[in-house]
Each structure stands twice: as C-alpha cells, then as structure tokens.
Amino acid sequence: MRRVEHVMGFPVSVRIDDEGFPDAAVDGLFVWLHEVDARFSPFRPDSEVSRLDRGEVSEPSPALREVLDLCEEYRVATGGAFDVRLPGRGLDPCAVVKGWSVQKGAELLAAAGARRFCLNAGGDVVAAGGPWRVGVRHPEHADRLCTVLDLTDRAVATSARYERGDHIIDGRTGRPATGLLSLTVVAPTLTEADTVATAAFAMGAEGVAWAAARENCEVFAVDAGRRVLRSPGFPGERTATQPTG
C-alpha cells in the first residue's frame, strides 16, 4: 500500500508492505496529521497554539503540554540555542510538532498491525521492519546524495539551509545559525531525531558533538567549510558525491 498527502506544508508519504493492511488505518494516520496541523500550526489564527500565544487559552491541552514540555527540555539542554519563543516572534513549536506528530502516526500504524512500513514526512523518515535504504541529500546539490542509510526500526531527520535558507535561529544570539550546511540525526524515534537535528543545527558547529553525545543518537553533518563530520556509529555508506574535508 502506498499513499501521499500534503500536510503541514510538505508531502507525507507512506508505504506499507504488510499484505491486507486496512485502508482505514491509513485514513486514521492522515486524519491525525491534519488534526495536528489544525490544532498546533502557528500560521492558523484559530489554532490552539495561536490562541494560547494570544492569551485566549488558560491551560494547554495534554497533547500541547507534551509538546511544550519537549520544547523546554531542549531549550535548557542547548543553553537557549533552541527556543520556540524568540523575541519579536509568536510561539512556534513546529520544530517539535513535526517529528512528534509523525512518530505518533507511525505508532498508530504499528498498533493497527503494520510491521514493515516507511513513513516519509518531507524527507524525515520513520522506518519499521526493514532494512530500508534512505538517502541523505547533498546540502548544495539537489540531485546528489551525501550518504545512504540502511534503517531498521529507526528514524532519520535532517536540518539544513538548502530548502528554506537561514530559517533556523540561534536563540542565544537572535541571529540565523550559519555554522553548518546540514545535519542529519538517526535515533530510535522521529520525535528525537527531528528535534535533536534542529536543536543541534541552532547551536552551530558545537551542536555536532552535542548531538552525538546524546544517548542512541548518531550524527552526520557538513559544516560551513564543507567538512564532513560523523559520529563513529553513523549507519551510512560514503558516496562519490559526498563533500570532502
């Protein structure tokens, strides 16, 4: 089974290799993701996040509280580099919401009986069963790969400047983080992989070692000088198009 829908501003695709997997469970996955977008998008004035930011909600829902607690955990862990409440900007927990919601979607599929599936949300991937081969895009050439992963029951996420420019802000300085071109994290869940990748990218070059030191996280990064940095256990193959340094 394969399906693709556009949710939260990016394509979400799912491939499930289990015979006879029910369509209703895939329907439920996308219902959940659209619900998250409606509730937690800072770009929707009627969302819970927007209403909380305006002071119209006194107590966040349990789901939003879970997200905000994760945001605070990473703000503290990065010394303020990762911050969803930047001065002059509204509350924006998207850096946590994406990985968190897609991971919960993967758990919905597993609870419905899926054993071998790949869930891809704008290039961030949850791989169950496997192995699944997942390419990591070159930070400067869209038609090339830096490395290829073999993933089984893991998740991978990349933060980079190539799609949206200098959009990740170092909360300590209020300026765009420019010390890295891209940073990829492999972790047990997409909640962790995606948030660690964004938080580490916000920290700049020092974020590579910070991410690699986190339990069960493996890291591949290309810094602003085009040097490749990777943790010893990163499960990727070198390619002929990988930056050198």
VENMO-V285121 format. One record per residue. PSI is psi as a letter, one per 40 degrees, with the letter a starting at -180 (* if undefined). D_FIRST is the distance of its C-alpha to the first C-alpha in whole Angstrom. Layout:
psi/d_first
PSI/D_FIRST
PSI/D_FIRST
This chain:
psi/d_first
h/0
i/4
i/7
h/11
i/14
h/17
i/19
f/22
e/23
i/20
h/17
h/14
i/11
h/8
h/6
h/5
e/6
h/8
h/8
e/9
h/8
h/9
d/9
d/12
d/11
d/9
d/12
d/14
d/13
d/14
d/17
d/19
d/18
d/20
d/23
d/23
d/24
d/26
d/28
e/29
h/29
e/32
e/32
h/32
d/35
e/34
i/32
d/33
d/34
d/36
d/38
d/38
d/40
e/42
e/43
e/42
h/40
d/42
h/40
i/36
i/34
d/33
d/29
d/31
d/34
d/31
d/30
d/34
d/35
d/33
d/34
d/38
d/37
d/36
d/39
d/41
d/40
e/40
f/43
e/42
d/40
h/37
h/38
e/36
g/40
i/41
h/45
e/45
i/41
i/39
h/37
g/34
e/32
d/29
d/29
d/28
d/26
c/23
d/22
d/23
d/21
d/18
d/19
d/19
d/16
d/15
d/17
d/16
d/12
d/14
d/17
e/14
e/13
h/11
d/13
h/11
i/9
h/11
h/12
h/14
g/17
f/19
e/19
h/19
h/17
h/16
h/15
i/14
a/15
a/16
i/17
h/16
h/18
h/19
i/21
h/24
i/25
h/29
e/31
e/33
h/31
d/28
e/27
i/28
i/27
d/29
i/27
h/24
i/23
h/21
h/20
h/19
f/19
i/20
i/20
h/22
i/23
h/26
h/29
i/30
e/33
d/31
d/29
e/31
a/34
g/37
e/35
h/35
h/38
h/41
e/42
d/45
d/46
e/44
i/44
i/40
h/39
e/40
e/41
i/37
d/35
i/32
h/31
h/28
h/27
h/25
i/25
d/24
i/22
d/22
d/24
d/27
d/25
d/25
d/29
d/31
d/30
d/31
d/34
d/35
d/35
d/37
e/39
a/40
d/41
e/42
d/38
d/37
d/39
d/38
d/35
d/35
e/37
i/35
h/34
e/31
h/30
i/30
i/31
h/31
i/33
h/35
i/38
d/40
e/42
f/39
i/40
h/37
h/37
i/34
i/35
d/35
e/32
h/30
f/27
i/27
h/28
i/31
i/30
e/33
e/32
h/33
i/36
i/39
*/42
